Every structure is written in structure tokens, then in C-alpha cells.
């Protein structure tokens, strides 16, 4: 809202609630909402956890980090990410979803790495850049569910010299809509 003095004012905080209470074991949606999304998730995903719905102040914070380089907001989101991901621990590594090198060069950073860095400080789990995006893809925001899956199919690979064999890892992404990107990443990691 632009109010000065805090990164999130009380009025905005009250406008978008973070996910709390009993959560669906797989998709992480609060049971009280009655809108489980498990059937929509790719089989390669074991569990998903989110801070909250992509709406209100949370959407604004993610957009500011992602498109406007306001990395300090990632530091403020880290405690919420830690709380949301607590039942995914213990883990051996946090793996941020990679950007294609051309998109990273254009943007100047990878927002999921920024989020993972702050989460790493919060929960003391190291980051492992074990994934690379090997194929340039269209931004997912413009695509439907089927288009998203096709768009990210075969777009990821294990980074040269890396191995996740025997490790328990947590994928970090900024937004989940259909789970196509996380599913494509998880498929490579599981294989």
C-alpha cells in the first residue's frame, strides 16, 4: 500500500492470511478451505508447502522481488517460508528452481536463489545449485495448465559435477500455480 515504517503494515497483513491450521499432507492447502489440489500435482512431487495464496501483500512482495529487484523483501519473507516448510525438514539441501542463463542475465539475478538464501539462513540448511535450466522456456504466467507442462518438459538437468543421490532435498520456487515447474524439476532430481 506504500505506507512507511514497516515492510508490511497491519492493514495489509490482515488482508491476506498466510496458510495455517491443519494442512493437506500433500498439497499444503489448509483443510478448512476445502479446495485440495492434490489431483492436479505431478506424481514426482512428494509434498508442497506455501506461505499463502498468491494474492494481496504476498503477491506484491513476490512481484517486487521477482521483477523489481527488491531483494530485502526476501529477508522478510524468510521466517514465513521457514514456518511453512517446517514439516519438510530435516533436509540435506535447498535447491532453488533455476532460470535459463539468458533470463538470469536479463534479470540480473534469480529470485528463487534469493529466497533460498534467506531461507537457508533461517533454517540452517545449505543451498545446492544442483539443477540447471538447459532449455529456454516461455514465461509460465501466460500459459494454461497443459501449456505449462509442455513448456517445462525436458527443460531441466542436473548441473555438471553435482549429485543429489541419497539426499533429501527441498525445492524452492517463488510461486506455484499448477506445479508444472516443480514437477519437472522433481522428475529430474528423482531420476
TAGIHU-V29087 format. One record per backbone hydrogen bond with DSSP energy under -1.0 kcal/mol. CO is the residue of the C=O (numbers start at 1). NH is the residue of the N-H. If there is no record, write none. Layout:
co=CO nh=NH
co=CO nh=NH
This chain:
co=9 nh=13
co=10 nh=14
co=22 nh=31
co=24 nh=28
co=26 nh=48
co=29 nh=24
co=30 nh=33
co=31 nh=34
co=37 nh=40
co=38 nh=41
co=42 nh=45
co=51 nh=19
co=53 nh=55
co=55 nh=59
co=56 nh=60
co=57 nh=61
co=58 nh=62
co=59 nh=63
co=60 nh=64
co=61 nh=65
co=62 nh=66
co=63 nh=67
co=64 nh=68
co=64 nh=70
co=69 nh=71
co=70 nh=73
co=71 nh=74
co=72 nh=76
co=73 nh=77
co=74 nh=78
co=77 nh=81
co=78 nh=82
co=79 nh=83
co=80 nh=84
co=81 nh=85
co=85 nh=88
co=86 nh=89
co=93 nh=170
co=94 nh=128
co=95 nh=172
co=100 nh=104
co=101 nh=105
co=102 nh=106
co=103 nh=107
co=104 nh=108
co=110 nh=114
co=111 nh=115
co=112 nh=116
co=113 nh=117
co=114 nh=118
co=115 nh=119
co=116 nh=120
co=117 nh=121
co=118 nh=122
co=119 nh=123
co=120 nh=124
co=126 nh=94
co=128 nh=130
co=130 nh=159
co=132 nh=157
co=139 nh=142
co=140 nh=143
co=144 nh=148
co=145 nh=149
co=146 nh=150
co=147 nh=151
co=148 nh=152
co=152 nh=155
co=155 nh=134
co=155 nh=135
co=157 nh=132
co=159 nh=162
co=164 nh=167
co=168 nh=92
co=168 nh=93
co=170 nh=95
co=172 nh=97
co=179 nh=183
co=180 nh=184
co=181 nh=185
co=182 nh=186
co=183 nh=187
co=184 nh=188
co=185 nh=189
co=186 nh=190
co=187 nh=191
